[in-house]
Amino acid sequence: MNWAALALTIPIYGVLVKIGLTETLTFVSGFVFGPLQGFITGLLIIIISDLFTLAGLWTPFIAVVIGMLGLLGGLLRRFKPNPSIVFLGAAAVALTMISELLQNIWFAWYMWAFYMPQTAFVAVLGTVLVGGVKSTVTALINNVVLFTAVAPTIIKALREMVMPKTLAEEKAVQS
């Protein structure tokens, strides 16, 4: 999808790239396996995918931001081990807003430091935040839909695969 987006106009690029499973899989990894594993998953998803698309100065920063979604997924599990759809939707909104804000701040700094050092950083940041609204809305819709429609199924399947059966379940199966 990134290659198709690169072939199209720049305003469409931000929208197309925001449609995907990156954030959902990172969150689920952290939620099921723990904060560290979630962080590593998010980090590697970005680093490996950028090797096949277009790695740049942003890759380490974006990898850390996406990794934080996995870390936070692992921490949220401690508060809500059996999340409802509403909880997952709220998590999607909160984590997406944090992620988008951090990515926009980084992009504003990058533009300011390398292309517009004579412009006040606040002006560059404001322009980036306004320009990123379409991308942020797309990411919000994508993540809310996937966190509420796909994540519960993946969480359940992974838990069944990796969590050992309790003694009572094993006895029930043997009878």
Contacts in CASP RR format, 6 or more apart in sequence:
PFRMAT RR
TARGET T0000
AUTHOR 0000-0000-0000
METHOD contacts of the structure
MODEL  1
MNWAALALTIPIYGVLVKIGLTETLTFVSGFVFGPLQGFITGLLIIIISD
LFTLAGLWTPFIAVVIGMLGLLGGLLRRFKPNPSIVFLGAAAVALTMISE
LLQNIWFAWYMWAFYMPQTAFVAVLGTVLVGGVKSTVTALINNVVLFTAV
APTIIKALREMVMPKTLAEEKAVQS
1 16 0 8 1.000
1 17 0 8 1.000
1 19 0 8 1.000
1 20 0 8 1.000
2 16 0 8 1.000
2 17 0 8 1.000
2 49 0 8 1.000
2 53 0 8 1.000
2 54 0 8 1.000
3 53 0 8 1.000
4 16 0 8 1.000
5 12 0 8 1.000
5 13 0 8 1.000
5 14 0 8 1.000
5 16 0 8 1.000
5 17 0 8 1.000
6 13 0 8 1.000
6 53 0 8 1.000
6 54 0 8 1.000
8 16 0 8 1.000
11 134 0 8 1.000
14 134 0 8 1.000
14 135 0 8 1.000
14 138 0 8 1.000
15 134 0 8 1.000
15 135 0 8 1.000
15 138 0 8 1.000
17 135 0 8 1.000
18 135 0 8 1.000
18 138 0 8 1.000
18 139 0 8 1.000
18 142 0 8 1.000
19 138 0 8 1.000
19 142 0 8 1.000
20 142 0 8 1.000
20 146 0 8 1.000
21 146 0 8 1.000
21 150 0 8 1.000
22 42 0 8 1.000
22 45 0 8 1.000
22 46 0 8 1.000
22 49 0 8 1.000
22 66 0 8 1.000
23 66 0 8 1.000
23 69 0 8 1.000
23 92 0 8 1.000
23 95 0 8 1.000
23 96 0 8 1.000
23 99 0 8 1.000
23 139 0 8 1.000
23 142 0 8 1.000
23 143 0 8 1.000
23 146 0 8 1.000
24 143 0 8 1.000
24 146 0 8 1.000
24 147 0 8 1.000
24 150 0 8 1.000
24 151 0 8 1.000
24 154 0 8 1.000
25 41 0 8 1.000
25 42 0 8 1.000
25 45 0 8 1.000
25 154 0 8 1.000
26 38 0 8 1.000
26 41 0 8 1.000
26 42 0 8 1.000
26 45 0 8 1.000
26 66 0 8 1.000
26 67 0 8 1.000
26 69 0 8 1.000
26 70 0 8 1.000
27 69 0 8 1.000
27 70 0 8 1.000
27 72 0 8 1.000
27 73 0 8 1.000
27 91 0 8 1.000
27 92 0 8 1.000
27 95 0 8 1.000
27 147 0 8 1.000
27 151 0 8 1.000
28 151 0 8 1.000
28 154 0 8 1.000
28 155 0 8 1.000
28 158 0 8 1.000
29 37 0 8 1.000
29 38 0 8 1.000
29 41 0 8 1.000
29 42 0 8 1.000
29 70 0 8 1.000
30 37 0 8 1.000
30 38 0 8 1.000
30 39 0 8 1.000
30 41 0 8 1.000
30 70 0 8 1.000
30 71 0 8 1.000
30 73 0 8 1.000
30 74 0 8 1.000
30 77 0 8 1.000
31 70 0 8 1.000
31 73 0 8 1.000
31 74 0 8 1.000
31 76 0 8 1.000
31 77 0 8 1.000
31 83 0 8 1.000
31 151 0 8 1.000
31 155 0 8 1.000
32 77 0 8 1.000
32 155 0 8 1.000
32 158 0 8 1.000
32 159 0 8 1.000
32 162 0 8 1.000
33 41 0 8 1.000
33 158 0 8 1.000
33 162 0 8 1.000
34 73 0 8 1.000
34 74 0 8 1.000
34 77 0 8 1.000
35 70 0 8 1.000
35 71 0 8 1.000
35 72 0 8 1.000
35 73 0 8 1.000
35 74 0 8 1.000
35 75 0 8 1.000
36 71 0 8 1.000
38 67 0 8 1.000
38 70 0 8 1.000
38 71 0 8 1.000
38 73 0 8 1.000
38 74 0 8 1.000
39 67 0 8 1.000
39 68 0 8 1.000
39 70 0 8 1.000
39 71 0 8 1.000
40 67 0 8 1.000
41 67 0 8 1.000
41 70 0 8 1.000
42 63 0 8 1.000
42 66 0 8 1.000
42 67 0 8 1.000
42 69 0 8 1.000
42 70 0 8 1.000
43 63 0 8 1.000
43 64 0 8 1.000
43 66 0 8 1.000
43 67 0 8 1.000
44 63 0 8 1.000
45 66 0 8 1.000
46 59 0 8 1.000
46 62 0 8 1.000
46 63 0 8 1.000
46 66 0 8 1.000
46 67 0 8 1.000
47 55 0 8 1.000
47 59 0 8 1.000
47 63 0 8 1.000
50 56 0 8 1.000
50 59 0 8 1.000
50 62 0 8 1.000
50 63 0 8 1.000
57 110 0 8 1.000
58 106 0 8 1.000
58 107 0 8 1.000
58 110 0 8 1.000
61 106 0 8 1.000
62 103 0 8 1.000
62 106 0 8 1.000
65 99 0 8 1.000
65 102 0 8 1.000
65 103 0 8 1.000
65 106 0 8 1.000
66 99 0 8 1.000
68 98 0 8 1.000
68 99 0 8 1.000
68 102 0 8 1.000
69 95 0 8 1.000
69 99 0 8 1.000
72 95 0 8 1.000
72 98 0 8 1.000
73 91 0 8 1.000
73 95 0 8 1.000
76 83 0 8 1.000
76 91 0 8 1.000
77 83 0 8 1.000
80 87 0 8 1.000
83 91 0 8 1.000
83 152 0 8 1.000
83 155 0 8 1.000
85 148 0 8 1.000
85 152 0 8 1.000
88 147 0 8 1.000
88 148 0 8 1.000
88 151 0 8 1.000
88 152 0 8 1.000
89 144 0 8 1.000
89 147 0 8 1.000
89 148 0 8 1.000
91 147 0 8 1.000
92 140 0 8 1.000
92 143 0 8 1.000
92 144 0 8 1.000
92 146 0 8 1.000
92 147 0 8 1.000
92 148 0 8 1.000
93 140 0 8 1.000
93 143 0 8 1.000
93 144 0 8 1.000
95 143 0 8 1.000
96 136 0 8 1.000
96 139 0 8 1.000
96 140 0 8 1.000
96 143 0 8 1.000
96 144 0 8 1.000
97 136 0 8 1.000
97 140 0 8 1.000
99 139 0 8 1.000
100 132 0 8 1.000
100 135 0 8 1.000
100 136 0 8 1.000
100 139 0 8 1.000
104 125 0 8 1.000
104 128 0 8 1.000
104 129 0 8 1.000
104 132 0 8 1.000
104 136 0 8 1.000
105 125 0 8 1.000
107 128 0 8 1.000
108 121 0 8 1.000
108 124 0 8 1.000
108 125 0 8 1.000
108 126 0 8 1.000
108 127 0 8 1.000
108 128 0 8 1.000
108 129 0 8 1.000
109 121 0 8 1.000
111 124 0 8 1.000
111 128 0 8 1.000
112 119 0 8 1.000
112 121 0 8 1.000
112 124 0 8 1.000
112 125 0 8 1.000
116 124 0 8 1.000
165 173 0 8 1.000
END
